[in-house]
Amino acid sequence: MKFLSAIVSFENLHEVRRLCHWGPVIALSVIAICSTTAILDSIIWYWPLDSAGGSVNFIMLLNWTVLILYNYFNAMFVGPGCVMKMDHHCPWINNCCGHQNHAYFTSFLILAPLGCSHAALIFVMTMYTQLYERISFGWSTVKIDMSAARRIQPLMPFSVPAFAATLFALGLALGTTIAVGMLFFIQIKVILRNKTSIESWIEEKAKDRIQHYQTGEEFVFPYNLGSRWENFKQVFTWSGMPRGDGLQWPVHPKCHQHTLTIEQLKQKADKRQVQYRAVDDYNGACCPVSKGLHTFFRTPCTEEPRIPLAKGDTILATRGTKSVPHCELF
């Protein structure tokens, strides 16, 4: 496996430090909690040696865990190095999503919700069957075989802490399914359009520039090949590695390799700046509670540094959202 060679290679040993970050720590903790709890609950709810269904359930659960971790570590350690076709920096893998690891990253985003959905089903059925058995037979512990015919005393305890742990794991599984599932739909949209988040921003600025100056130009995005299937095949291949070398790309017939570069140069030459003056002091805090609730809740959640300001400072805004400009201190 390519990510294993990246870990054990002496030259790339420093890449293991990517694990020492809050994103991978949280992500791997959630995977470990959900997987471990689901395996233990599977033994309690659907003993794998009693039936073919139990065996299939247990094997599927193990497969989800292996596939999720395989794609997660590949997304973390395989590339992108010098980020080719960069989409964004993902704190959950503490790495940029780009040309070489885009397929692994997207595979992780679909496998994690599927695996968590399976785990959530196991958690729900385990809690339901244990509560039902306790009410029906007055058991204080749980049995492995859940058939009504075998009313022997249980072999594994399912105490209040075990119930609380299962309930906690259920919350993590459902939260991961929703949150990561939404990220998957965003990434599959990027792939089907063959347009990264950064390229979408460049295209938006191109249309704004043409409209502002009424140049009459027609901007054609160069990397949309006209077919979602063709766009999809640029990232997902049978070999597991994306097409191309990350430098030369298939482009639209009306475009060439440097179409987007030329547009970026036009935007740099036309870099419009708006001057603002600070009306209050600001210490550069990420969560400016002292500036009021409106400012606190409208502050973007990014890792970009904030500029400390003194009242009366002049700043130049070059871009921004509706309420938050991106500025340089003048």
ABEGO torsion letter per residue (X at the ends): XAAAAAAABAAAAAAAAAABBAAAAAAAAAAAAAAAAAAAAAAAABBAAABAAAAAAAAAAAAAAAAAAAAAAAAAABOAEBBBGBABBBAAAGBBBBAAAAAAAAAAAAAAAAAAAAAAAAAAAAAAAAAAAAAAAGBABBBABABAABBBBBABBBBAAAAAAAAAAAAAAAAAAAAAAAAAAAAAAAAAAGBBAAAAAAAAAAAAAAAAAGAGBBBBBAABAGBAAAAAAAABBAAGBBBEAGABBBBBAABBAAAAAAAAAAAAAABBBBBBBBABBBAGBABBAAAEAAAAAABBBBABBBBBBBBGBBBBBABEBAABBBBBBX
